[in-house]
């Protein structure tokens, strides 16, 4: 079985979490839950239901949303248990990088979704 998310895939989530993510919490059920949380958050910040209307989105928009959900899920997995990382600093660095990129994506989504996201 694999994590089920509309806007991201299991493989993309795994890649964002990195090879040192601890498998204790990195389960399909957790990844699915975190992916759904990220999708719900995207709705809250934009006021648009990307999950229901995914077919109306252009390819670039899907890539942006996909990256956001994969990064959110990876952050949640890293935070769940940092034991797999060689140091806490390694885990913190990954979290900070994901957070920085997600902030940039959030800005783009909230400023551009009405004009650039819904053109399939």
SVG drawing of the C-alpha trace seen along z (x, -y; Angstrom):
<svg xmlns="http://www.w3.org/2000/svg" viewBox="-15 -38 40 40">
<polyline fill="none" stroke="black" stroke-width="0.4" points="0.0,0.0 1.1,-3.6 0.0,-6.9 -3.0,-8.3 -3.1,-12.0 -4.8,-13.8 -2.1,-16.4 1.1,-14.4 2.4,-10.8 4.0,-8.5 7.3,-8.6 7.4,-12.3 6.7,-12.4 9.5,-9.8 11.9,-11.9 11.2,-15.0 11.6,-13.3 15.0,-11.9 16.7,-8.6 17.1,-9.1 13.5,-9.5 12.6,-7.2 10.2,-4.5 8.5,-4.4 6.1,-7.2 6.7,-7.1 3.7,-4.9 1.2,-5.1 -1.5,-6.0 0.4,-8.9 1.6,-10.1 -2.0,-10.0 -3.2,-12.0 -0.5,-14.6 -1.2,-14.9 -4.9,-15.5 -4.0,-18.1 -1.8,-19.9 -4.5,-19.8 -7.0,-21.2 -4.6,-24.0 -4.2,-24.9 -8.0,-25.3 -8.0,-27.5 -5.3,-29.9 -6.7,-30.2 -10.4,-29.7 -10.3,-27.2 -10.8,-23.5 -7.9,-22.2 -8.6,-18.6 -12.1,-18.5 -11.1,-20.6 -7.7,-19.1 -8.8,-18.4 -9.2,-22.2 -5.6,-23.0 -2.8,-23.5 0.3,-21.4 2.6,-24.0 0.0,-24.6 -0.2,-20.9 3.6,-20.7 3.5,-23.6 0.7,-22.1 2.3,-18.7 5.6,-20.1 3.8,-21.8 2.0,-18.7 5.1,-16.5 7.1,-19.0 4.4,-19.4 4.3,-15.6 8.0,-15.3 8.2,-18.0 5.6,-16.2 7.5,-12.9 10.8,-14.4 9.2,-16.1 7.4,-12.9 10.7,-11.3 14.1,-12.7 15.9,-9.6 16.9,-8.5 18.9,-11.6 22.6,-11.6 22.2,-14.8 19.3,-16.9 20.8,-19.7 20.4,-17.6 16.7,-17.2 16.3,-20.9 18.1,-21.9 15.7,-19.8 12.7,-21.2 14.0,-24.8 14.5,-24.2 11.0,-22.7 9.5,-25.6 11.3,-28.2 10.2,-26.7 6.6,-26.2 6.4,-29.9 7.4,-30.9 4.9,-28.5 2.1,-29.8 2.8,-33.3 2.6,-32.3 -0.6,-30.3 -2.4,-33.0 -1.4,-35.8 -1.8,-33.9 -4.3,-31.1 -7.3,-33.0 -5.4,-34.1 -2.8,-31.4 -3.8,-28.1 -7.2,-27.4 -6.2,-27.4 -6.1,-23.8"/>
</svg>
